[in-house]
Amino acid sequence: AKSVNYLKFFIVIFAYVLIVVGLANPRIGIKKEKVKVKGVQAMICLDMSESMNATDIKPSRLALAKNIIKQLTRILNGHSLGFVTFAGNAYLQTPPTIDLSVLNMVVDIIETKDMPLQGTSISTGLLKALQSFNDSANTTKVIILITDAEDHEGNLEEVISALKEKGINVILVGVGTPEGATIPVVNNGRVVDFKRDKDGNVVITRLNYEVLNMIAKTLQAPLIIASSPLETALAINNEIEKLKKGELQEYVFTSFFSYYHYFAAGAFLLLLVEMLIPYRKIRVPFLVPEKGGELP
């Protein structure tokens, strides 16, 4: 009798699980089409070092950089965009694609604390961006470097030479101010201290204009000092419009098949089966009178 009641319980639970999955509307692409557009292939290379948490630009340098990227994904419609983050190491977040929805999702969730190794290795970020281009795309390639260039490290000159050799365009975006600011240390959403050096002094981080200017002059690249997200994105777009555009093609899903009705039907059948199974009364031995006896 107990097993029958347990069976009814688990049938109901499983039916509810199917209903929840069905409401999520699982689907899969069933039709791919080759999309062709005229544009450039760009890699956004974002500095994720701790200095990007500085608040000389409100609410922070990183927040401004993220908003610039979001504006870019709206303005650069039709271009192929990829996304690399770097601090001490560099990581490919999304490869170049004309479908920018995934890139926007990644931008929303990334934080400096997600970077395993801190530092500001601009050379590592640029190298990762260079390696992440789709070489089969017959179009102009450009790296959009967004950084405060604070405490840069690594062999920058060697990477710059590689960019020049391969004909990669670079657009530099400086985030921060010459006056600088402290770097907040946050715990559970609260500022508990400010970053300090080995002697215990509070660190002031500043926009390293000299490094950015050196890169710009060496590569003959435009240098944009970030202001508002929209103005900065428009300035980047203006530089991209000057570049020669080639044909980009990519297969994308244009038709989908939804599976929600299978889950809904399965839940309905399970609930129907559950209704047809009668409950069984559970006999409690010490309350069942012996033959010819009475309950106390």
C-alpha positions as CSV (number, residue, x, y, z in Angstrom):
1,A,0.0,0.0,0.0
2,K,2.8,2.4,0.9
3,S,4.5,1.7,-2.5
4,V,1.3,2.7,-4.4
5,N,1.2,6.1,-2.6
6,Y,4.9,6.7,-3.2
7,L,4.3,5.9,-6.8
8,K,1.5,8.5,-7.1
9,F,3.7,11.1,-5.3
10,F,6.7,10.6,-7.7
11,I,4.4,10.7,-10.8
12,V,3.1,14.1,-9.7
13,I,6.6,15.4,-9.1
14,F,7.9,14.2,-12.4
15,A,4.8,15.7,-14.2
16,Y,5.6,19.1,-12.5
17,V,9.2,18.8,-13.7
18,L,8.0,18.3,-17.3
19,I,5.7,21.3,-17.0
20,V,8.5,23.5,-15.9
21,V,10.8,22.3,-18.7
22,G,8.0,22.8,-21.2
23,L,7.4,26.4,-20.0
24,A,11.1,27.1,-20.7
25,N,10.3,26.3,-24.4
26,P,13.3,24.2,-25.3
27,R,14.0,24.4,-29.0
28,I,16.6,23.5,-31.6
29,G,17.6,25.1,-34.9
30,I,16.4,23.1,-37.9
31,K,17.3,25.4,-40.7
32,K,20.6,27.2,-41.4
33,E,21.1,30.0,-43.9
34,K,24.3,31.5,-45.1
35,V,24.2,35.2,-44.2
36,K,26.4,37.6,-46.3
37,V,27.2,41.1,-45.2
38,K,29.8,43.7,-46.0
39,G,31.9,44.6,-42.9
40,V,35.1,44.2,-40.9
41,Q,36.1,41.6,-38.5
42,A,36.8,43.2,-35.1
43,M,38.1,41.8,-31.8
44,I,37.2,43.7,-28.7
45,C,40.1,43.4,-26.2
46,L,39.0,44.5,-22.7
47,D,41.3,45.2,-19.7
48,M,40.0,43.3,-16.7
49,S,42.7,44.2,-14.2
50,E,41.7,45.4,-10.7
51,S,42.6,49.0,-11.7
52,M,39.5,49.0,-13.9
53,N,37.4,49.1,-10.7
54,A,38.7,52.6,-10.0
55,T,35.9,55.2,-9.6
56,D,37.5,58.3,-11.2
57,I,34.8,57.6,-13.9
58,K,31.5,56.9,-12.3
59,P,30.4,54.3,-11.4
60,S,33.7,52.7,-12.4
61,R,36.1,52.4,-15.4
62,L,34.9,48.8,-16.0
63,A,31.2,49.8,-15.9
64,L,31.9,52.5,-18.5
65,A,33.9,50.0,-20.7
66,K,31.0,47.5,-20.6
67,N,28.5,50.2,-21.6
68,I,30.7,51.2,-24.5
69,I,30.8,47.6,-25.7
70,K,27.0,47.3,-25.5
71,Q,26.6,50.5,-27.5
72,L,29.1,49.1,-30.0
73,T,27.0,45.9,-30.5
74,R,24.1,48.1,-31.5
75,I,26.0,50.4,-33.7
76,L,28.2,47.8,-35.5
77,N,25.4,45.7,-36.7
78,G,26.5,43.7,-39.7
79,H,30.2,43.6,-38.6
80,S,31.7,40.5,-37.1
81,L,32.7,41.0,-33.5
82,G,34.7,38.8,-31.1
83,F,35.6,39.4,-27.4
84,V,38.8,38.9,-25.4
85,T,39.4,39.8,-21.8
86,F,42.8,40.1,-20.2
87,A,44.6,41.0,-17.0
88,G,47.8,38.9,-16.2
89,N,46.5,36.3,-18.7
90,A,44.1,36.6,-21.7
91,Y,41.0,34.6,-22.5
92,L,38.8,34.3,-25.6
93,Q,35.2,34.9,-24.4
94,T,33.5,34.8,-27.8
95,P,35.0,34.1,-31.3
96,P,34.2,36.6,-34.1
97,T,30.5,36.4,-35.1
98,I,27.8,38.5,-36.6
99,D,25.4,37.2,-33.9
100,L,26.1,39.5,-31.1
101,S,23.6,38.3,-28.5
102,V,26.1,35.9,-26.8
103,L,28.7,38.7,-26.6
104,N,26.2,40.9,-24.8
105,M,25.4,38.2,-22.3
106,V,29.1,37.7,-21.5
107,V,29.7,41.4,-21.1
108,D,26.9,41.5,-18.5
109,I,28.4,38.9,-16.2
110,I,32.1,39.3,-16.3
111,E,33.9,40.9,-13.3
112,T,37.6,41.5,-12.5
113,K,37.4,38.9,-9.7
114,D,36.8,36.3,-12.4
115,M,40.4,36.7,-13.7
116,P,42.7,34.1,-12.1
117,L,45.9,36.1,-12.6
118,Q,45.9,39.9,-12.0
119,G,48.2,42.4,-13.7
120,T,47.9,44.4,-16.9
121,S,49.5,42.4,-19.7
122,I,48.4,44.4,-22.7
123,S,50.8,42.3,-24.9
124,T,49.0,39.1,-23.8
125,G,45.6,40.6,-24.6
126,L,46.6,41.8,-28.0
127,L,48.3,38.5,-28.8
128,K,45.2,36.5,-27.9
129,A,43.0,38.8,-30.0
130,L,45.4,38.4,-32.9
131,Q,45.3,34.6,-32.6
132,S,41.5,34.6,-32.4
133,F,40.7,36.1,-35.8
134,N,39.0,34.0,-38.4
135,D,41.7,33.9,-41.1
136,S,39.3,32.6,-43.7
137,A,37.4,35.9,-43.6
138,N,38.5,38.0,-46.5
139,T,38.1,41.4,-44.9
140,T,39.8,44.0,-42.8
141,K,40.7,43.0,-39.3
142,V,40.8,45.4,-36.4
143,I,41.4,45.1,-32.6
144,I,39.5,47.5,-30.3
145,L,41.7,47.8,-27.2
146,I,39.9,49.2,-24.1
147,T,42.3,49.8,-21.2
148,D,43.7,52.2,-18.6
149,A,47.2,50.9,-19.6
150,E,48.1,51.0,-15.9
151,D,51.3,49.0,-14.9
152,H,51.6,47.3,-18.3
153,E,53.8,44.3,-18.5
154,G,55.0,41.8,-21.0
155,N,56.9,42.1,-24.4
156,L,54.7,44.8,-25.9
157,E,57.1,45.8,-28.7
158,E,57.2,42.2,-30.0
159,V,53.4,42.0,-30.3
160,I,53.2,45.4,-31.9
161,S,55.6,44.2,-34.6
162,A,53.4,41.1,-35.2
163,L,50.4,43.3,-35.6
164,K,52.2,45.6,-38.1
165,E,53.5,42.5,-40.0
166,K,50.0,41.0,-40.4
167,G,48.4,44.3,-41.2
168,I,46.0,44.3,-38.2
169,N,44.4,47.7,-37.5
170,V,44.1,48.8,-33.9
171,I,41.8,51.3,-32.3
172,L,42.9,52.4,-28.8
173,V,40.3,53.4,-26.1
174,G,41.7,54.9,-22.9
175,V,39.5,54.6,-19.8
176,G,40.3,56.7,-16.8
177,T,41.6,60.1,-15.9
178,P,45.1,61.6,-15.4
179,E,44.2,62.5,-11.8
180,G,43.3,58.9,-11.0
181,A,41.5,57.3,-8.1
182,T,41.8,54.6,-5.5
183,I,40.9,51.0,-6.2
184,P,38.1,49.8,-3.8
185,V,38.3,46.4,-2.2
186,V,34.7,45.0,-2.1
187,N,33.4,42.2,0.1
188,N,29.8,41.1,0.0
189,G,28.9,44.1,-2.0
190,R,30.5,46.6,0.4
191,V,33.7,48.6,0.1
192,V,35.8,47.4,3.1
193,D,39.2,48.9,2.1
194,F,41.2,50.2,-0.8
195,K,44.0,48.4,-2.6
196,R,47.4,49.0,-0.9
197,D,51.0,48.5,-1.9
198,K,53.5,46.3,-0.1
199,D,54.2,49.1,2.4
200,G,50.6,49.6,3.3
201,N,50.0,52.8,1.3
202,V,46.8,53.3,-0.6
203,V,47.4,52.9,-4.3
204,I,46.3,55.6,-6.8
205,T,45.7,54.3,-10.3
206,R,45.9,56.7,-13.3
207,L,45.3,56.5,-17.0
208,N,48.6,55.8,-18.5
209,Y,48.4,58.1,-21.5
210,E,52.1,57.7,-22.3
211,V,51.8,54.0,-23.0
212,L,48.7,54.5,-25.1
213,N,50.3,57.3,-27.0
214,M,53.3,55.2,-27.7
215,I,51.2,52.3,-29.1
216,A,49.1,54.7,-31.2
217,K,52.2,56.3,-32.7
218,T,54.0,53.0,-33.4
219,L,50.9,51.5,-35.1
220,Q,49.6,54.8,-36.5
221,A,46.4,53.9,-34.7
222,P,43.7,56.3,-33.5
223,L,43.5,57.0,-29.8
224,I,40.2,57.7,-28.2
225,I,39.8,58.8,-24.6
226,A,36.5,57.4,-23.3
227,S,33.8,59.9,-22.4
228,S,30.1,58.8,-22.5
229,P,29.3,55.3,-23.7
230,L,27.4,56.5,-26.8
231,E,29.9,59.2,-27.8
232,T,32.8,56.8,-27.4
233,A,31.1,54.0,-29.4
234,L,30.3,56.5,-32.2
235,A,33.9,57.6,-32.3
236,I,35.0,54.0,-32.6
237,N,32.4,53.4,-35.3
238,N,33.7,56.5,-37.2
239,E,37.2,55.0,-37.3
240,I,35.8,51.6,-38.5
241,E,33.9,53.3,-41.3
242,K,37.2,54.5,-42.6
243,L,38.5,51.0,-43.1
244,K,38.0,48.9,-46.2
245,K,35.1,46.4,-45.8
246,G,35.0,42.9,-47.2
247,E,32.4,40.2,-47.5
248,L,31.5,38.3,-44.3
249,Q,29.5,35.1,-44.5
250,E,28.3,32.9,-41.7
251,Y,25.7,30.2,-41.2
252,V,23.0,31.1,-38.7
253,F,19.9,29.4,-37.6
254,T,16.8,31.1,-39.1
255,S,14.2,28.5,-38.1
256,F,13.6,26.6,-34.9
257,F,11.5,23.7,-33.8
258,S,10.0,23.9,-30.3
259,Y,9.6,20.8,-28.1
260,Y,7.4,22.3,-25.4
261,H,4.3,20.4,-26.5
262,Y,6.1,17.0,-26.0
263,F,6.7,18.0,-22.3
264,A,3.2,19.3,-21.9
265,A,1.7,16.1,-23.3
266,G,4.0,13.9,-21.1
267,A,2.9,15.9,-18.0
268,F,-0.8,15.5,-19.0
269,L,-0.5,11.7,-19.4
270,L,1.4,11.4,-16.1
271,L,-1.3,13.3,-14.2
272,L,-4.0,11.2,-15.9
273,V,-2.3,8.0,-14.8
274,E,-1.9,9.4,-11.3
275,M,-5.7,10.1,-11.1
276,L,-6.5,6.5,-12.2
277,I,-4.3,5.0,-9.4
278,P,-6.4,4.9,-6.2
279,Y,-4.9,5.7,-2.9
280,R,-4.3,2.8,-0.5
281,K,-5.1,3.1,3.2
282,I,-2.1,2.4,5.3
283,R,-2.8,-0.1,8.1
284,V,-1.2,0.8,11.4
285,P,-0.7,-2.6,13.2
286,F,-1.1,-1.4,16.8
287,L,-4.5,0.3,15.9
288,V,-5.9,-2.8,14.2
289,P,-8.0,-4.9,16.7
290,E,-7.4,-8.6,17.0
291,K,-10.2,-10.8,15.7
292,G,-13.1,-10.6,18.1
293,G,-11.4,-7.8,20.1
294,E,-12.1,-4.0,20.4
295,L,-9.9,-1.0,20.0
296,P,-9.0,0.5,23.4
